[in-house]
Amino acid sequence: MIYLLRHGQTEFNAEHRIQGQCDSALTPLGREQARGLGLLLRGALAGEGEFEMVCSPLGRTVATAEIVRDHAGIGAPLVTDPLLMEIGCGSWEGRLSSFCRAEAGAGVDMSFIDVWRRHCPDGERYEDAMARARRWLSWAEGRRVVAVAHGIIGIFLRGAYLGLSEEEMTGMPTPQDRIFRLHAGRVEELVLADAG
């Protein structure tokens, strides 16, 4: 069983900047999201036994995971795994999302996944990112794990788990206010009560 969540809001998220594998600090809202997700997770894990805790090695996920771990009452040590890192966006990292869309000639109706996959000049390849997601899911099979990752790699993890096509994954959301439970071939959402 996997409980998968995205890091809390960061300064770059608030500024609509592309992070990829660079980093920015959690905002006060991001820390509050992490606290809320930790408490939500505490309720979900009640009576479920021990879970491992794994996160991407990037600072925003480590910071989120530490807050979640404390509020969820998880006793296992926090372990980082580079397979959970966000997709690499090369020279786009740190740039405004609107700049990258304009540079690519992409309209607002095109998903970020499509813009990145088709137009990012020096980013990670889609096939490589999906391979990372599948390798991590193979490692996690049969384990009981809480994973803190990122928006796009989180989509790829959920999509690979469900066996979705690239097109089916394109429009999936990347929320910071919920936890995805991957279990028995299904993905269920646990949403913060005050998330609207």
PyMOL CGO cylinders between C-alpha atoms (Angstrom):
from pymol import cmd
from pymol.cgo import CYLINDER

trace = [
    CYLINDER, 0.00, 0.00, 0.00, 1.34, 3.42, -0.96, 0.3, 1, 1, 1, 1, 1, 1,
    CYLINDER, 1.34, 3.42, -0.96, 0.26, 6.78, 0.40, 0.3, 1, 1, 1, 1, 1, 1,
    CYLINDER, 0.26, 6.78, 0.40, 1.55, 9.36, -2.09, 0.3, 1, 1, 1, 1, 1, 1,
    CYLINDER, 1.55, 9.36, -2.09, 1.55, 13.11, -1.58, 0.3, 1, 1, 1, 1, 1, 1,
    CYLINDER, 1.55, 13.11, -1.58, 3.09, 16.18, -3.14, 0.3, 1, 1, 1, 1, 1, 1,
    CYLINDER, 3.09, 16.18, -3.14, 5.25, 18.66, -1.25, 0.3, 1, 1, 1, 1, 1, 1,
    CYLINDER, 5.25, 18.66, -1.25, 3.56, 21.78, 0.11, 0.3, 1, 1, 1, 1, 1, 1,
    CYLINDER, 3.56, 21.78, 0.11, 3.45, 25.05, -1.78, 0.3, 1, 1, 1, 1, 1, 1,
    CYLINDER, 3.45, 25.05, -1.78, 6.85, 26.64, -2.41, 0.3, 1, 1, 1, 1, 1, 1,
    CYLINDER, 6.85, 26.64, -2.41, 7.94, 30.16, -3.25, 0.3, 1, 1, 1, 1, 1, 1,
    CYLINDER, 7.94, 30.16, -3.25, 8.37, 29.11, -6.90, 0.3, 1, 1, 1, 1, 1, 1,
    CYLINDER, 8.37, 29.11, -6.90, 4.87, 27.58, -6.94, 0.3, 1, 1, 1, 1, 1, 1,
    CYLINDER, 4.87, 27.58, -6.94, 3.44, 30.86, -5.66, 0.3, 1, 1, 1, 1, 1, 1,
    CYLINDER, 3.44, 30.86, -5.66, 5.38, 32.78, -8.35, 0.3, 1, 1, 1, 1, 1, 1,
    CYLINDER, 5.38, 32.78, -8.35, 4.38, 30.31, -11.13, 0.3, 1, 1, 1, 1, 1, 1,
    CYLINDER, 4.38, 30.31, -11.13, 8.03, 29.40, -11.73, 0.3, 1, 1, 1, 1, 1, 1,
    CYLINDER, 8.03, 29.40, -11.73, 9.16, 26.02, -13.02, 0.3, 1, 1, 1, 1, 1, 1,
    CYLINDER, 9.16, 26.02, -13.02, 11.10, 24.14, -10.35, 0.3, 1, 1, 1, 1, 1, 1,
    CYLINDER, 11.10, 24.14, -10.35, 12.00, 20.83, -11.90, 0.3, 1, 1, 1, 1, 1, 1,
    CYLINDER, 12.00, 20.83, -11.90, 15.05, 19.61, -10.00, 0.3, 1, 1, 1, 1, 1, 1,
    CYLINDER, 15.05, 19.61, -10.00, 16.09, 23.00, -8.62, 0.3, 1, 1, 1, 1, 1, 1,
    CYLINDER, 16.09, 23.00, -8.62, 14.58, 24.07, -5.33, 0.3, 1, 1, 1, 1, 1, 1,
    CYLINDER, 14.58, 24.07, -5.33, 12.78, 26.79, -3.43, 0.3, 1, 1, 1, 1, 1, 1,
    CYLINDER, 12.78, 26.79, -3.43, 11.59, 27.03, 0.16, 0.3, 1, 1, 1, 1, 1, 1,
    CYLINDER, 11.59, 27.03, 0.16, 8.14, 26.13, 1.42, 0.3, 1, 1, 1, 1, 1, 1,
    CYLINDER, 8.14, 26.13, 1.42, 5.83, 29.10, 1.95, 0.3, 1, 1, 1, 1, 1, 1,
    CYLINDER, 5.83, 29.10, 1.95, 3.83, 29.48, 5.19, 0.3, 1, 1, 1, 1, 1, 1,
    CYLINDER, 3.83, 29.48, 5.19, 0.89, 27.96, 3.25, 0.3, 1, 1, 1, 1, 1, 1,
    CYLINDER, 0.89, 27.96, 3.25, 3.13, 25.06, 2.20, 0.3, 1, 1, 1, 1, 1, 1,
    CYLINDER, 3.13, 25.06, 2.20, 4.09, 24.34, 5.80, 0.3, 1, 1, 1, 1, 1, 1,
    CYLINDER, 4.09, 24.34, 5.80, 0.42, 24.51, 6.80, 0.3, 1, 1, 1, 1, 1, 1,
    CYLINDER, 0.42, 24.51, 6.80, -0.49, 22.11, 3.98, 0.3, 1, 1, 1, 1, 1, 1,
    CYLINDER, -0.49, 22.11, 3.98, 2.17, 19.69, 5.23, 0.3, 1, 1, 1, 1, 1, 1,
    CYLINDER, 2.17, 19.69, 5.23, 0.81, 19.88, 8.80, 0.3, 1, 1, 1, 1, 1, 1,
    CYLINDER, 0.81, 19.88, 8.80, -2.72, 19.25, 7.55, 0.3, 1, 1, 1, 1, 1, 1,
    CYLINDER, -2.72, 19.25, 7.55, -1.62, 16.32, 5.40, 0.3, 1, 1, 1, 1, 1, 1,
    CYLINDER, -1.62, 16.32, 5.40, 0.24, 14.85, 8.35, 0.3, 1, 1, 1, 1, 1, 1,
    CYLINDER, 0.24, 14.85, 8.35, -2.87, 14.98, 10.51, 0.3, 1, 1, 1, 1, 1, 1,
    CYLINDER, -2.87, 14.98, 10.51, -4.97, 13.53, 7.67, 0.3, 1, 1, 1, 1, 1, 1,
    CYLINDER, -4.97, 13.53, 7.67, -2.43, 10.75, 7.30, 0.3, 1, 1, 1, 1, 1, 1,
    CYLINDER, -2.43, 10.75, 7.30, -2.47, 10.08, 11.05, 0.3, 1, 1, 1, 1, 1, 1,
    CYLINDER, -2.47, 10.08, 11.05, -6.18, 9.30, 10.78, 0.3, 1, 1, 1, 1, 1, 1,
    CYLINDER, -6.18, 9.30, 10.78, -5.72, 7.16, 7.65, 0.3, 1, 1, 1, 1, 1, 1,
    CYLINDER, -5.72, 7.16, 7.65, -2.92, 5.11, 9.20, 0.3, 1, 1, 1, 1, 1, 1,
    CYLINDER, -2.92, 5.11, 9.20, -4.64, 4.53, 12.56, 0.3, 1, 1, 1, 1, 1, 1,
    CYLINDER, -4.64, 4.53, 12.56, -4.60, 0.79, 13.22, 0.3, 1, 1, 1, 1, 1, 1,
    CYLINDER, -4.60, 0.79, 13.22, -2.73, 0.07, 9.97, 0.3, 1, 1, 1, 1, 1, 1,
    CYLINDER, -2.73, 0.07, 9.97, 0.62, -0.82, 11.55, 0.3, 1, 1, 1, 1, 1, 1,
    CYLINDER, 0.62, -0.82, 11.55, 4.06, 0.47, 10.56, 0.3, 1, 1, 1, 1, 1, 1,
    CYLINDER, 4.06, 0.47, 10.56, 4.84, 2.29, 7.31, 0.3, 1, 1, 1, 1, 1, 1,
    CYLINDER, 4.84, 2.29, 7.31, 8.15, 3.24, 5.72, 0.3, 1, 1, 1, 1, 1, 1,
    CYLINDER, 8.15, 3.24, 5.72, 8.64, 6.93, 4.91, 0.3, 1, 1, 1, 1, 1, 1,
    CYLINDER, 8.64, 6.93, 4.91, 10.39, 7.83, 1.64, 0.3, 1, 1, 1, 1, 1, 1,
    CYLINDER, 10.39, 7.83, 1.64, 10.79, 11.14, -0.17, 0.3, 1, 1, 1, 1, 1, 1,
    CYLINDER, 10.79, 11.14, -0.17, 12.59, 12.81, -3.02, 0.3, 1, 1, 1, 1, 1, 1,
    CYLINDER, 12.59, 12.81, -3.02, 15.99, 14.20, -1.91, 0.3, 1, 1, 1, 1, 1, 1,
    CYLINDER, 15.99, 14.20, -1.91, 15.03, 17.76, -2.95, 0.3, 1, 1, 1, 1, 1, 1,
    CYLINDER, 15.03, 17.76, -2.95, 14.72, 20.23, -0.09, 0.3, 1, 1, 1, 1, 1, 1,
    CYLINDER, 14.72, 20.23, -0.09, 11.02, 21.00, -0.55, 0.3, 1, 1, 1, 1, 1, 1,
    CYLINDER, 11.02, 21.00, -0.55, 10.06, 17.33, -0.26, 0.3, 1, 1, 1, 1, 1, 1,
    CYLINDER, 10.06, 17.33, -0.26, 12.38, 16.66, 2.66, 0.3, 1, 1, 1, 1, 1, 1,
    CYLINDER, 12.38, 16.66, 2.66, 10.93, 19.68, 4.53, 0.3, 1, 1, 1, 1, 1, 1,
    CYLINDER, 10.93, 19.68, 4.53, 7.38, 18.54, 3.76, 0.3, 1, 1, 1, 1, 1, 1,
    CYLINDER, 7.38, 18.54, 3.76, 8.11, 14.93, 4.70, 0.3, 1, 1, 1, 1, 1, 1,
    CYLINDER, 8.11, 14.93, 4.70, 9.59, 15.91, 8.06, 0.3, 1, 1, 1, 1, 1, 1,
    CYLINDER, 9.59, 15.91, 8.06, 6.48, 17.94, 8.94, 0.3, 1, 1, 1, 1, 1, 1,
    CYLINDER, 6.48, 17.94, 8.94, 4.14, 15.19, 7.71, 0.3, 1, 1, 1, 1, 1, 1,
    CYLINDER, 4.14, 15.19, 7.71, 6.10, 12.52, 9.60, 0.3, 1, 1, 1, 1, 1, 1,
    CYLINDER, 6.10, 12.52, 9.60, 5.92, 14.46, 12.87, 0.3, 1, 1, 1, 1, 1, 1,
    CYLINDER, 5.92, 14.46, 12.87, 2.18, 15.17, 12.60, 0.3, 1, 1, 1, 1, 1, 1,
    CYLINDER, 2.18, 15.17, 12.60, 1.29, 11.68, 11.33, 0.3, 1, 1, 1, 1, 1, 1,
    CYLINDER, 1.29, 11.68, 11.33, 3.20, 10.02, 14.17, 0.3, 1, 1, 1, 1, 1, 1,
    CYLINDER, 3.20, 10.02, 14.17, 5.30, 7.84, 11.85, 0.3, 1, 1, 1, 1, 1, 1,
    CYLINDER, 5.30, 7.84, 11.85, 8.19, 6.29, 13.76, 0.3, 1, 1, 1, 1, 1, 1,
    CYLINDER, 8.19, 6.29, 13.76, 10.21, 5.00, 10.80, 0.3, 1, 1, 1, 1, 1, 1,
    CYLINDER, 10.21, 5.00, 10.80, 13.24, 7.04, 9.71, 0.3, 1, 1, 1, 1, 1, 1,
    CYLINDER, 13.24, 7.04, 9.71, 12.89, 9.28, 6.68, 0.3, 1, 1, 1, 1, 1, 1,
    CYLINDER, 12.89, 9.28, 6.68, 14.76, 7.88, 3.67, 0.3, 1, 1, 1, 1, 1, 1,
    CYLINDER, 14.76, 7.88, 3.67, 15.39, 9.78, 0.42, 0.3, 1, 1, 1, 1, 1, 1,
    CYLINDER, 15.39, 9.78, 0.42, 15.20, 8.19, -3.03, 0.3, 1, 1, 1, 1, 1, 1,
    CYLINDER, 15.20, 8.19, -3.03, 16.31, 9.99, -6.22, 0.3, 1, 1, 1, 1, 1, 1,
    CYLINDER, 16.31, 9.99, -6.22, 13.76, 8.00, -8.24, 0.3, 1, 1, 1, 1, 1, 1,
    CYLINDER, 13.76, 8.00, -8.24, 11.11, 10.27, -6.66, 0.3, 1, 1, 1, 1, 1, 1,
    CYLINDER, 11.11, 10.27, -6.66, 12.75, 13.50, -7.85, 0.3, 1, 1, 1, 1, 1, 1,
    CYLINDER, 12.75, 13.50, -7.85, 10.72, 15.83, -10.03, 0.3, 1, 1, 1, 1, 1, 1,
    CYLINDER, 10.72, 15.83, -10.03, 11.24, 15.75, -13.79, 0.3, 1, 1, 1, 1, 1, 1,
    CYLINDER, 11.24, 15.75, -13.79, 14.29, 17.66, -14.98, 0.3, 1, 1, 1, 1, 1, 1,
    CYLINDER, 14.29, 17.66, -14.98, 13.41, 20.83, -16.89, 0.3, 1, 1, 1, 1, 1, 1,
    CYLINDER, 13.41, 20.83, -16.89, 16.93, 21.93, -17.85, 0.3, 1, 1, 1, 1, 1, 1,
    CYLINDER, 16.93, 21.93, -17.85, 17.28, 25.62, -18.70, 0.3, 1, 1, 1, 1, 1, 1,
    CYLINDER, 17.28, 25.62, -18.70, 13.59, 26.20, -17.98, 0.3, 1, 1, 1, 1, 1, 1,
    CYLINDER, 13.59, 26.20, -17.98, 14.13, 25.71, -14.23, 0.3, 1, 1, 1, 1, 1, 1,
    CYLINDER, 14.13, 25.71, -14.23, 13.56, 28.95, -12.34, 0.3, 1, 1, 1, 1, 1, 1,
    CYLINDER, 13.56, 28.95, -12.34, 11.80, 30.55, -15.33, 0.3, 1, 1, 1, 1, 1, 1,
    CYLINDER, 11.80, 30.55, -15.33, 8.21, 31.75, -15.24, 0.3, 1, 1, 1, 1, 1, 1,
    CYLINDER, 8.21, 31.75, -15.24, 5.81, 29.18, -16.65, 0.3, 1, 1, 1, 1, 1, 1,
    CYLINDER, 5.81, 29.18, -16.65, 4.36, 31.85, -18.96, 0.3, 1, 1, 1, 1, 1, 1,
    CYLINDER, 4.36, 31.85, -18.96, 7.84, 32.54, -20.42, 0.3, 1, 1, 1, 1, 1, 1,
    CYLINDER, 7.84, 32.54, -20.42, 8.36, 28.86, -21.22, 0.3, 1, 1, 1, 1, 1, 1,
    CYLINDER, 8.36, 28.86, -21.22, 4.93, 28.54, -22.82, 0.3, 1, 1, 1, 1, 1, 1,
    CYLINDER, 4.93, 28.54, -22.82, 5.61, 31.62, -24.96, 0.3, 1, 1, 1, 1, 1, 1,
    CYLINDER, 5.61, 31.62, -24.96, 9.09, 30.36, -25.88, 0.3, 1, 1, 1, 1, 1, 1,
    CYLINDER, 9.09, 30.36, -25.88, 7.58, 27.04, -26.94, 0.3, 1, 1, 1, 1, 1, 1,
    CYLINDER, 7.58, 27.04, -26.94, 4.73, 28.72, -28.81, 0.3, 1, 1, 1, 1, 1, 1,
    CYLINDER, 4.73, 28.72, -28.81, 2.32, 26.71, -26.67, 0.3, 1, 1, 1, 1, 1, 1,
    CYLINDER, 2.32, 26.71, -26.67, -1.20, 27.88, -25.94, 0.3, 1, 1, 1, 1, 1, 1,
    CYLINDER, -1.20, 27.88, -25.94, -2.71, 27.99, -22.48, 0.3, 1, 1, 1, 1, 1, 1,
    CYLINDER, -2.71, 27.99, -22.48, -4.86, 24.96, -23.33, 0.3, 1, 1, 1, 1, 1, 1,
    CYLINDER, -4.86, 24.96, -23.33, -1.78, 22.71, -23.65, 0.3, 1, 1, 1, 1, 1, 1,
    CYLINDER, -1.78, 22.71, -23.65, -0.89, 20.88, -20.43, 0.3, 1, 1, 1, 1, 1, 1,
    CYLINDER, -0.89, 20.88, -20.43, 2.50, 21.49, -18.86, 0.3, 1, 1, 1, 1, 1, 1,
    CYLINDER, 2.50, 21.49, -18.86, 3.39, 17.84, -19.48, 0.3, 1, 1, 1, 1, 1, 1,
    CYLINDER, 3.39, 17.84, -19.48, 2.85, 18.33, -23.21, 0.3, 1, 1, 1, 1, 1, 1,
    CYLINDER, 2.85, 18.33, -23.21, 4.76, 21.63, -23.27, 0.3, 1, 1, 1, 1, 1, 1,
    CYLINDER, 4.76, 21.63, -23.27, 7.70, 20.05, -21.41, 0.3, 1, 1, 1, 1, 1, 1,
    CYLINDER, 7.70, 20.05, -21.41, 7.67, 16.81, -23.41, 0.3, 1, 1, 1, 1, 1, 1,
    CYLINDER, 7.67, 16.81, -23.41, 7.48, 18.48, -26.81, 0.3, 1, 1, 1, 1, 1, 1,
    CYLINDER, 7.48, 18.48, -26.81, 9.38, 21.74, -26.34, 0.3, 1, 1, 1, 1, 1, 1,
    CYLINDER, 9.38, 21.74, -26.34, 11.80, 21.75, -23.38, 0.3, 1, 1, 1, 1, 1, 1,
    CYLINDER, 11.80, 21.75, -23.38, 15.18, 21.94, -25.17, 0.3, 1, 1, 1, 1, 1, 1,
    CYLINDER, 15.18, 21.94, -25.17, 17.37, 20.28, -22.56, 0.3, 1, 1, 1, 1, 1, 1,
    CYLINDER, 17.37, 20.28, -22.56, 15.10, 18.67, -19.98, 0.3, 1, 1, 1, 1, 1, 1,
    CYLINDER, 15.10, 18.67, -19.98, 14.73, 15.07, -18.96, 0.3, 1, 1, 1, 1, 1, 1,
    CYLINDER, 14.73, 15.07, -18.96, 13.04, 12.89, -21.54, 0.3, 1, 1, 1, 1, 1, 1,
    CYLINDER, 13.04, 12.89, -21.54, 9.51, 11.67, -20.87, 0.3, 1, 1, 1, 1, 1, 1,
    CYLINDER, 9.51, 11.67, -20.87, 10.58, 8.04, -21.34, 0.3, 1, 1, 1, 1, 1, 1,
    CYLINDER, 10.58, 8.04, -21.34, 13.33, 8.42, -18.72, 0.3, 1, 1, 1, 1, 1, 1,
    CYLINDER, 13.33, 8.42, -18.72, 11.00, 10.00, -16.16, 0.3, 1, 1, 1, 1, 1, 1,
    CYLINDER, 11.00, 10.00, -16.16, 8.41, 7.26, -16.70, 0.3, 1, 1, 1, 1, 1, 1,
    CYLINDER, 8.41, 7.26, -16.70, 11.12, 4.62, -16.34, 0.3, 1, 1, 1, 1, 1, 1,
    CYLINDER, 11.12, 4.62, -16.34, 12.07, 6.15, -12.97, 0.3, 1, 1, 1, 1, 1, 1,
    CYLINDER, 12.07, 6.15, -12.97, 8.43, 6.07, -11.86, 0.3, 1, 1, 1, 1, 1, 1,
    CYLINDER, 8.43, 6.07, -11.86, 8.07, 2.42, -12.87, 0.3, 1, 1, 1, 1, 1, 1,
    CYLINDER, 8.07, 2.42, -12.87, 11.32, 1.45, -11.11, 0.3, 1, 1, 1, 1, 1, 1,
    CYLINDER, 11.32, 1.45, -11.11, 10.12, 3.08, -7.91, 0.3, 1, 1, 1, 1, 1, 1,
    CYLINDER, 10.12, 3.08, -7.91, 6.75, 1.33, -8.11, 0.3, 1, 1, 1, 1, 1, 1,
    CYLINDER, 6.75, 1.33, -8.11, 8.55, -2.00, -8.58, 0.3, 1, 1, 1, 1, 1, 1,
    CYLINDER, 8.55, -2.00, -8.58, 10.58, -1.29, -5.45, 0.3, 1, 1, 1, 1, 1, 1,
    CYLINDER, 10.58, -1.29, -5.45, 7.44, -0.31, -3.51, 0.3, 1, 1, 1, 1, 1, 1,
    CYLINDER, 7.44, -0.31, -3.51, 5.44, -3.37, -4.55, 0.3, 1, 1, 1, 1, 1, 1,
    CYLINDER, 5.44, -3.37, -4.55, 4.39, -5.35, -1.48, 0.3, 1, 1, 1, 1, 1, 1,
    CYLINDER, 4.39, -5.35, -1.48, 5.61, -2.62, 0.90, 0.3, 1, 1, 1, 1, 1, 1,
    CYLINDER, 5.61, -2.62, 0.90, 3.68, -0.26, 3.14, 0.3, 1, 1, 1, 1, 1, 1,
    CYLINDER, 3.68, -0.26, 3.14, 5.09, 3.14, 2.34, 0.3, 1, 1, 1, 1, 1, 1,
    CYLINDER, 5.09, 3.14, 2.34, 4.34, 6.84, 2.62, 0.3, 1, 1, 1, 1, 1, 1,
    CYLINDER, 4.34, 6.84, 2.62, 6.00, 8.74, -0.24, 0.3, 1, 1, 1, 1, 1, 1,
    CYLINDER, 6.00, 8.74, -0.24, 6.46, 12.50, -0.59, 0.3, 1, 1, 1, 1, 1, 1,
    CYLINDER, 6.46, 12.50, -0.59, 7.19, 13.48, -4.18, 0.3, 1, 1, 1, 1, 1, 1,
    CYLINDER, 7.19, 13.48, -4.18, 6.33, 16.18, -6.70, 0.3, 1, 1, 1, 1, 1, 1,
    CYLINDER, 6.33, 16.18, -6.70, 3.58, 17.20, -9.10, 0.3, 1, 1, 1, 1, 1, 1,
    CYLINDER, 3.58, 17.20, -9.10, 4.61, 15.69, -12.43, 0.3, 1, 1, 1, 1, 1, 1,
    CYLINDER, 4.61, 15.69, -12.43, 6.47, 12.63, -11.16, 0.3, 1, 1, 1, 1, 1, 1,
    CYLINDER, 6.47, 12.63, -11.16, 3.42, 12.08, -8.92, 0.3, 1, 1, 1, 1, 1, 1,
    CYLINDER, 3.42, 12.08, -8.92, 1.22, 12.02, -12.03, 0.3, 1, 1, 1, 1, 1, 1,
    CYLINDER, 1.22, 12.02, -12.03, 3.59, 9.51, -13.63, 0.3, 1, 1, 1, 1, 1, 1,
    CYLINDER, 3.59, 9.51, -13.63, 3.54, 7.32, -10.51, 0.3, 1, 1, 1, 1, 1, 1,
    CYLINDER, 3.54, 7.32, -10.51, -0.26, 7.31, -10.39, 0.3, 1, 1, 1, 1, 1, 1,
    CYLINDER, -0.26, 7.31, -10.39, -0.54, 6.83, -14.14, 0.3, 1, 1, 1, 1, 1, 1,
    CYLINDER, -0.54, 6.83, -14.14, 1.96, 3.97, -14.24, 0.3, 1, 1, 1, 1, 1, 1,
    CYLINDER, 1.96, 3.97, -14.24, 0.23, 2.31, -11.28, 0.3, 1, 1, 1, 1, 1, 1,
    CYLINDER, 0.23, 2.31, -11.28, -3.11, 2.45, -13.13, 0.3, 1, 1, 1, 1, 1, 1,
    CYLINDER, -3.11, 2.45, -13.13, -1.60, 1.52, -16.52, 0.3, 1, 1, 1, 1, 1, 1,
    CYLINDER, -1.60, 1.52, -16.52, -2.73, 4.78, -18.14, 0.3, 1, 1, 1, 1, 1, 1,
    CYLINDER, -2.73, 4.78, -18.14, -1.53, 6.01, -21.51, 0.3, 1, 1, 1, 1, 1, 1,
    CYLINDER, -1.53, 6.01, -21.51, 0.50, 9.18, -21.92, 0.3, 1, 1, 1, 1, 1, 1,
    CYLINDER, 0.50, 9.18, -21.92, -2.60, 10.98, -23.19, 0.3, 1, 1, 1, 1, 1, 1,
    CYLINDER, -2.60, 10.98, -23.19, -4.69, 9.84, -20.20, 0.3, 1, 1, 1, 1, 1, 1,
    CYLINDER, -4.69, 9.84, -20.20, -2.09, 11.23, -17.78, 0.3, 1, 1, 1, 1, 1, 1,
    CYLINDER, -2.09, 11.23, -17.78, -1.76, 14.60, -19.50, 0.3, 1, 1, 1, 1, 1, 1,
    CYLINDER, -1.76, 14.60, -19.50, -4.67, 16.32, -17.74, 0.3, 1, 1, 1, 1, 1, 1,
    CYLINDER, -4.67, 16.32, -17.74, -4.28, 14.76, -14.29, 0.3, 1, 1, 1, 1, 1, 1,
    CYLINDER, -4.28, 14.76, -14.29, -4.15, 17.29, -11.43, 0.3, 1, 1, 1, 1, 1, 1,
    CYLINDER, -4.15, 17.29, -11.43, -1.12, 17.99, -9.21, 0.3, 1, 1, 1, 1, 1, 1,
    CYLINDER, -1.12, 17.99, -9.21, -2.77, 19.04, -5.94, 0.3, 1, 1, 1, 1, 1, 1,
    CYLINDER, -2.77, 19.04, -5.94, -0.98, 19.96, -2.73, 0.3, 1, 1, 1, 1, 1, 1,
    CYLINDER, -0.98, 19.96, -2.73, -4.05, 19.41, -0.53, 0.3, 1, 1, 1, 1, 1, 1,
    CYLINDER, -4.05, 19.41, -0.53, -4.54, 15.66, -0.77, 0.3, 1, 1, 1, 1, 1, 1,
    CYLINDER, -4.54, 15.66, -0.77, -3.05, 12.23, -0.38, 0.3, 1, 1, 1, 1, 1, 1,
    CYLINDER, -3.05, 12.23, -0.38, -3.38, 9.49, -2.97, 0.3, 1, 1, 1, 1, 1, 1,
    CYLINDER, -3.38, 9.49, -2.97, -3.74, 5.92, -1.70, 0.3, 1, 1, 1, 1, 1, 1,
    CYLINDER, -3.74, 5.92, -1.70, -2.49, 3.37, -4.23, 0.3, 1, 1, 1, 1, 1, 1,
    CYLINDER, -2.49, 3.37, -4.23, -3.82, -0.02, -3.24, 0.3, 1, 1, 1, 1, 1, 1,
    CYLINDER, -3.82, -0.02, -3.24, -5.36, -3.09, -4.89, 0.3, 1, 1, 1, 1, 1, 1,
    CYLINDER, -5.36, -3.09, -4.89, -5.09, -1.59, -8.38, 0.3, 1, 1, 1, 1, 1, 1,
    CYLINDER, -5.09, -1.59, -8.38, -6.99, 1.58, -7.47, 0.3, 1, 1, 1, 1, 1, 1,
    CYLINDER, -6.99, 1.58, -7.47, -6.05, 5.16, -6.62, 0.3, 1, 1, 1, 1, 1, 1,
    CYLINDER, -6.05, 5.16, -6.62, -8.20, 6.85, -3.99, 0.3, 1, 1, 1, 1, 1, 1,
    CYLINDER, -8.20, 6.85, -3.99, -7.97, 10.47, -2.84, 0.3, 1, 1, 1, 1, 1, 1,
    CYLINDER, -7.97, 10.47, -2.84, -7.94, 11.67, 0.75, 0.3, 1, 1, 1, 1, 1, 1,
    CYLINDER, -7.94, 11.67, 0.75, -8.63, 15.42, 0.76, 0.3, 1, 1, 1, 1, 1, 1,
    CYLINDER, -8.63, 15.42, 0.76, -7.99, 17.99, 3.48, 0.3, 1, 1, 1, 1, 1, 1,
    CYLINDER, -7.99, 17.99, 3.48, -11.35, 18.98, 4.99, 0.3, 1, 1, 1, 1, 1, 1,
    CYLINDER, -11.35, 18.98, 4.99, -10.78, 22.73, 4.53, 0.3, 1, 1, 1, 1, 1, 1,
    CYLINDER, -10.78, 22.73, 4.53, -9.41, 22.39, 0.97, 0.3, 1, 1, 1, 1, 1, 1,
    CYLINDER, -9.41, 22.39, 0.97, -12.69, 23.51, -0.58, 0.3, 1, 1, 1, 1, 1, 1,
]
cmd.load_cgo(trace, "trace")
